[in-house]
Amino acid sequence: MTLTSIRSEARTTHPRGVLAVLLAAGISFALTQTIVLPALPVLGQEYGASATATSWVVTGFLLSASVSTPIIGKLGDVYGRGRVLTVVLALFALGGTINALAGSIELVIVGRVIQGVAGGVFPLSFGIIRDTFPRERVPGAISLVSSVFGVGAGIGLPLSGVIVDHTHPSVVFWISLVAVPAAIAAARVIPRTPTVTGMRIDWTGALLLSGALALLLLGVTQAPSMGWGSPGNVGLLLGGAALLAVWVVVEQRVPQPLIELAVLRQRAVLATNITGLLTGLAMFSGFLLIPQIAQAPTSTGYGLGASVTLAGMLLAPSAVGQLIAGPIAGRLGVRVGFRTTLIIGSALSSSAFLLLALLHDRWWHLALGGLLLGAGVAFAFASMANLIVAAVEQSEVGIATGINTVTRTLGGAFGSALSTAVLASTIGGDGFPSGNGYRLAFGLAALMALLAGLSALRVPKTGGAAAPAA
């Protein structure tokens, strides 16, 4: 049986079961990305760890996700996406179990690094959709799975607040076991596609790209503690840039590169990745700033004096906005083109941050800003995934969408570091940032979202629907 006939047969399978599995897999990863953030102080107390050591619970996860996402995507291209997704979800559940049973912060970090491989869930999911769904349902399904990335992140923070306030912190990690039924379902429901014979993984390129991403992400995430201009921080950033340059040279010379650089240079792919970087920067700024400003005491003149639980709940409107806007973005993108919906998403996000820069001292201000931000992020993520899938060959879907996911992660790291630096520069005698600090941070996020929209203008005008599998 030929590759084409097998994929055609796969597309005749009813897609609802496949979509349910992919949504469960995406929620598992997205929840874990943010659910530990409010729990970090409690975890530090639980294991007697310093703030620096505890921060590696987040940093280790981000490093692992950034390094493994493009590689996992490529493995799916070569060995079959359903098979690889099953293994990834099993590893994710294993990491969560290690975290929940850990007796030290070091073991928690190990578990989080293992869990980071689930960053490959999204590129695998996009490829599976293109393999198995009827042509007319591909854009909508990709949009819905894309929106899960932000929905899970938005749910993770308020859920963590409830757990931290009312239960043991290990419950934060036991939630990861939702991946177990998802892994079993993936093995049984997702149609198998054959491995691609004659194709090899460029492990040299994978190692160089992994090293470059690790150094760059370390430089960004550790900048607040090391100092942006410190020798160590500059060395990390320059080292990452140098390794990235070496990777580009190597990829041009090997017969089967990790990804054809011509793919990354395509106008649609390049502009979409730049937009993804800027969108990630803006989105994670919002996830950081909204809970912080809510938890600040009322004596600051802007804070709401909220508990961890209530502050996290203020991100629920963002999750609702993404859940509603994701499917709408898919349908609208087919009609007007995903370039247009990407621009709409950037405009909505920029409007949300402008609103928050001007108004942020009432509950409804933060809720409305979060709702607008959620809708904007959903439009942007749905559009980016569809644009990438439509622009590349089937054999490049996993790696290309994986790199787009990494650009969003890097943008998120930059956004968190930038917002933290801005707030830290305005801390007053009471130990809290000034109102002007928050206004500046929200204003910078609005600018990044606006720049994302300008970058989206560079995406070529196309029909909008993602191309079907061959």
Secondary structure, DSSP 8 states (H G I E B T S, - for coil): --HHHHHHHHHTS-HHHHHHHHHHHHHHHHHHHHHTTTTHHHHHHHHT--HHHHHHHHHHHHHHHHHHHHHHHHHHHHH-HHHHHHHHHHHHHHHHHHHHH-SSHHHHHHHHHHHGGGGGHHHHHHHHHHHHS-GGGHHHHHHHHHHHHHHHHHHHHHHHHHHHHHS-TTHHHHGGGGHHHHHHHHHHHS------TT----HHHHHHHHHHHHHHHHHHHTHHHH-TTSHHHHHHHHHHHHHHHHHHHHHTTSSS-SS-HHHHHSHHHHHHHHHHHHHHHHHHHHHHHHHHHHHS-GGGSS-----HHHHHHTTHHHHHHHHHHHHHHHHHHHHH-HHHHHHHHHHHHHHHHHHHHH--SSHHHHHHHHHHHHHHHHHHHHHHHHHHHHHS-GGGHHHHHHHHHHHHHHHHHHHHHHHHHHHHTTB-TTSSB-HHHHHHHHHHHHHHHHHHHHHHTTS-----S-----
